[in-house]
Amino acid sequence: MSPLSRQVERYIQVRRALGYKLEREGHLLPDFIAFLKRHRATYITSELALRWATMPANATPWWWAYRLSMVRRFAQYAHALDARTEIPSRGLLPSTRPRRLAPYVYSEGDVLTLMEATHMLSGLMAHTYATLIGLLAATGMRIGEVLALDHTDIDWQTSILVVRHAKFGKSRELPLHPTTVQALLAYKGERDRCLPRRHSPALLLSLAGTRLLYKNVHFTFLRLLREAGLAERCPRRPRIHDLRHTFTIKALLRWYQEGADVSSHLPALSTYLGHVHPSHTYWYLTATPELLQLAAGRLERGLGERS
């Protein structure tokens, strides 16, 4: 292993120990090191960093800047070990972040149609993906959190699910609705029948008895969207992460429609979702016109009562 390879491996280990996931960096930084090796470079230079960052010719300027920023952070670490390391300047590429698009809000019919589309899959996979989609819709969990679940993370007696692999290394407990518990028990029975010998403690399993991989889940989800007739929805294609957005938006809508004190409920919702700050949850108030209209109406009525 080359010194640069050892450095990037150690860098990723250190940052993950601090609570960072580094999912993209875990794939891209080793690719950058391979790029340096192909150019017979033994240390980082700004020129090579810029060439690697802009290699995807059809990518957006934001993605180029993001790639370069990853190299810059690693270069700052590597510079302490090798003074020849050049740290790319922040001004080399523009770093304007793209506008955050409003999420696709799934209707109940959309979710049911998507779950029914899993019948196109063979054997256990149909049950696995139907359970995956249902669990995402019912809990608002992140896809990575669901894939990381082990079968021991659910207390069937108390109907509590423990998320142990959340962002920044934090864990949280989620109470499950009785219907969600019933669906998970049904899947557990089918899984154990189809795979009496498993190679992973994961809750959701592949046909090989191993934990599901995100890239395979993403590919299969696109197939299910097409089968369900949802792939061409406007203004853009629904994403798997939009199931989490839908859960949050519908909870906020329900509280507004019931006349509940949303501001007092919001911290609990933020905790349930695993948000570090309630401000991350407040974004959903402006994410959909219906929510914004209800919030504005509540504010106008409050101001009217005071005047």
C-alpha positions in Angstrom: 0.0 0.0 0.0 1.4 3.4 -1.0 1.8 6.2 1.6 -1.1 8.2 0.0 -3.4 5.1 0.2 -2.5 4.7 3.9 -3.1 8.4 4.5 -6.5 8.4 3.0 -7.5 5.2 4.8 -6.4 6.7 8.1 -8.1 10.0 7.3 -11.4 8.3 6.7 -11.1 6.2 9.9 -10.4 9.3 12.0 -13.3 11.3 10.6 -15.7 8.4 10.9 -14.6 8.0 14.5 -15.7 11.6 15.0 -19.2 10.7 13.8 -19.1 11.5 10.1 -20.5 8.9 7.7 -18.2 9.9 4.7 -20.2 7.7 2.4 -19.2 9.7 -0.7 -15.7 10.3 0.5 -15.2 6.6 1.2 -15.7 5.9 -2.6 -14.3 9.1 -4.2 -11.1 9.7 -2.2 -9.6 6.3 -3.1 -10.5 7.0 -6.7 -8.6 10.3 -6.4 -5.6 8.4 -5.0 -5.8 5.9 -7.9 -5.8 9.0 -10.3 -2.6 10.3 -8.7 -1.0 6.9 -9.0 -1.8 6.8 -12.7 0.0 10.1 -13.1 2.9 8.9 -11.0 2.3 11.5 -8.4 3.5 10.8 -4.8 1.8 13.8 -3.3 -1.2 16.1 -4.0 -0.8 19.0 -6.3 -3.5 21.6 -7.0 -3.2 21.0 -10.7 -4.0 17.3 -10.4 -6.7 17.9 -7.8 -8.4 20.3 -10.2 -8.1 17.9 -13.1 -9.6 15.0 -11.1 -12.4 17.2 -9.7 -13.6 18.2 -13.2 -13.2 14.8 -14.8 -17.0 14.1 -15.1 -17.4 16.4 -18.2 -21.2 16.3 -18.0 -21.4 17.1 -14.3 -22.6 20.3 -12.8 -20.2 23.0 -11.6 -21.5 22.4 -8.0 -20.5 18.7 -8.3 -17.0 19.7 -9.5 -16.7 22.1 -6.6 -17.9 19.4 -4.2 -15.3 16.9 -5.4 -12.6 19.5 -5.0 -13.7 20.4 -1.5 -13.3 16.7 -0.5 -9.7 16.8 -1.8 -9.1 20.1 0.0 -10.1 18.7 3.3 -8.0 15.6 2.8 -5.1 17.7 1.6 -5.2 19.7 4.8 -4.8 16.5 6.8 -2.1 15.1 4.4 -0.1 18.4 4.5 0.8 17.7 8.2 2.3 14.4 7.1 4.0 15.6 3.9 4.9 19.3 3.6 5.0 18.9 -0.2 1.2 18.5 -0.3 -0.5 21.4 -2.0 -3.9 22.5 -0.6 -6.2 23.6 -3.5 -7.4 27.2 -3.1 -11.1 27.7 -2.3 -11.4 30.0 -5.3 -10.4 27.5 -7.9 -14.1 26.4 -8.6 -17.4 28.1 -7.8 -19.2 26.5 -4.9 -22.8 27.8 -5.3 -25.0 25.0 -3.9 -28.0 24.1 -6.1 -31.4 25.2 -5.0 -33.1 22.6 -2.8 -36.0 21.3 -4.7 -39.4 20.7 -3.1 -40.0 17.0 -2.4 -42.4 14.8 -4.2 -45.3 14.1 -1.8 -46.6 10.6 -2.2 -50.3 10.0 -1.8 -51.6 7.0 0.1 -52.5 5.5 -3.3 -49.0 6.1 -4.6 -47.5 4.1 -1.7 -50.0 1.3 -2.1 -49.4 1.1 -5.9 -45.6 1.1 -5.3 -45.9 -1.7 -2.8 -48.2 -3.7 -5.2 -45.6 -3.3 -7.9 -43.2 -5.4 -5.9 -45.1 -8.5 -7.2 -42.9 -8.2 -10.3 -40.0 -9.3 -8.1 -39.3 -12.9 -7.4 -39.9 -14.8 -4.2 -38.6 -13.2 -1.0 -37.6 -10.0 -2.8 -41.3 -9.1 -3.3 -41.8 -9.3 0.4 -38.5 -7.6 1.2 -39.2 -4.5 -1.0 -42.8 -4.2 0.0 -41.7 -4.2 3.7 -38.9 -1.7 2.9 -41.3 0.7 1.3 -43.9 0.3 3.9 -41.4 0.9 6.8 -40.0 4.0 5.1 -43.5 5.4 4.7 -44.7 4.5 8.2 -41.6 5.7 10.1 -40.0 8.4 8.0 -36.6 6.8 8.5 -33.7 7.4 6.2 -33.0 4.6 3.7 -29.5 4.1 5.1 -31.0 3.6 8.6 -33.5 1.0 7.4 -30.8 -1.0 5.5 -28.6 -0.9 8.6 -31.3 -2.4 10.8 -30.6 -5.8 12.4 -33.4 -8.1 13.5 -32.4 -7.5 17.1 -33.1 -3.8 16.8 -36.9 -4.4 17.2 -38.4 -5.1 20.7 -41.5 -7.0 19.7 -42.9 -6.8 23.2 -42.8 -3.0 23.5 -43.1 -2.3 19.7 -40.0 -0.1 19.9 -37.5 0.1 17.0 -34.0 1.2 17.8 -32.0 3.2 15.1 -28.4 2.6 15.9 -26.7 3.8 12.8 -28.1 7.3 12.4 -26.2 10.4 11.3 -23.4 11.6 13.5 -23.4 8.2 15.3 -26.5 9.0 17.3 -29.2 6.5 18.2 -32.9 6.9 18.8 -36.0 4.8 19.7 -39.1 4.9 17.5 -42.5 3.6 18.7 -44.2 1.5 16.0 -47.9 1.4 15.1 -49.5 -2.0 15.7 -50.1 -2.4 12.0 -46.4 -1.8 11.3 -45.4 -4.4 13.9 -47.9 -6.9 12.3 -46.4 -6.2 8.8 -42.8 -6.7 10.1 -43.8 -9.9 11.9 -45.3 -11.2 8.7 -42.1 -10.4 6.8 -40.0 -12.0 9.5 -42.0 -15.2 9.2 -41.6 -15.3 5.4 -37.9 -14.4 5.6 -37.2 -17.2 8.1 -39.2 -19.7 6.0 -37.3 -18.8 2.8 -33.9 -18.3 4.4 -33.5 -20.7 7.4 -29.7 -20.1 7.2 -28.7 -16.5 7.0 -25.4 -14.9 6.5 -26.3 -11.5 8.1 -28.1 -10.3 11.2 -29.9 -7.7 9.0 -33.7 -7.3 9.3 -34.1 -7.0 5.5 -32.3 -9.6 3.5 -31.4 -10.3 -0.1 -32.0 -13.6 -1.8 -28.4 -14.6 -0.8 -29.2 -14.0 2.8 -27.1 -10.9 3.0 -27.8 -7.3 3.9 -29.3 -5.2 1.1 -26.9 -2.8 -0.7 -28.0 0.7 -1.4 -27.0 0.7 -5.1 -29.1 -2.4 -5.7 -32.0 -0.9 -3.8 -31.8 2.3 -5.8 -31.8 0.3 -9.1 -34.8 -1.9 -8.0 -36.7 1.2 -6.7 -36.4 2.8 -10.2 -37.9 -0.4 -11.7 -40.8 -0.3 -9.2 -41.5 3.3 -10.0 -41.8 2.5 -13.7 -44.0 -0.5 -13.0 -46.2 1.6 -10.7 -46.5 4.4 -13.4 -44.8 6.9 -11.1 -41.6 7.4 -13.0 -42.8 10.3 -15.2 -44.5 12.3 -12.4 -44.0 16.1 -12.6 -42.2 18.3 -11.9 -39.6 15.5 -11.3 -39.3 11.8 -10.7 -40.2 10.7 -7.1 -37.2 9.7 -5.0 -37.0 7.0 -2.4 -36.0 9.7 0.2 -39.2 11.5 -0.6 -41.0 8.9 1.5 -39.3 10.5 4.5 -40.3 13.9 3.3 -43.9 12.7 2.8 -44.0 11.3 6.4 -42.9 14.6 7.8 -45.1 16.8 5.7 -48.2 14.7 6.5 -47.5 14.9 10.2 -47.3 18.7 10.0 -50.4 18.9 7.9 -52.4 16.7 10.3 -51.4 18.9 13.2 -52.4 22.1 11.4 -55.7 20.6 10.3 -56.4 19.5 13.9 -55.6 22.9 15.3 -52.7 21.6 17.4 -49.9 23.7 18.7 -47.3 22.9 16.0 -44.5 24.8 17.6 -44.7 22.6 20.7 -44.9 19.4 18.7 -42.0 20.2 16.4 -39.1 19.4 18.7 -40.6 15.9 19.3 -40.9 15.4 15.5 -37.3 16.5 15.0 -36.1 14.0 17.6 -38.2 11.3 16.0 -36.7 12.0 12.6 -33.1 12.2 14.0 -32.6 15.9 13.0 -29.8 17.6 14.8 -31.7 20.9 14.9 -35.4 21.7 14.8 -34.6 24.2 12.0 -34.0 21.2 9.7 -37.6 20.2 10.3 -38.9 23.8 9.8 -37.8 23.6 6.2 -40.8 21.4 5.5 -43.2 24.3 6.3 -42.0 26.0 3.1 -41.6 22.8 1.1 -45.2 22.5 0.0 -47.8 25.2 -0.9 -50.5 23.6 1.3 -48.3 23.6 4.4 -47.2 27.2 3.7 -50.8 28.3 3.3 -51.9 26.6 6.5 -49.0 28.1 8.5 -49.7 31.6 7.0 -53.4 31.3 7.8 -52.6 30.3 11.4 -50.3 33.3 11.7 -52.9 35.7 10.3 -55.5 34.5 12.7 -53.1 34.9 15.6 -52.3 38.5 14.6 -56.0 39.3 14.1 -56.8 38.1 17.6 -54.1 40.4 19.0 -55.2 43.5 17.2 
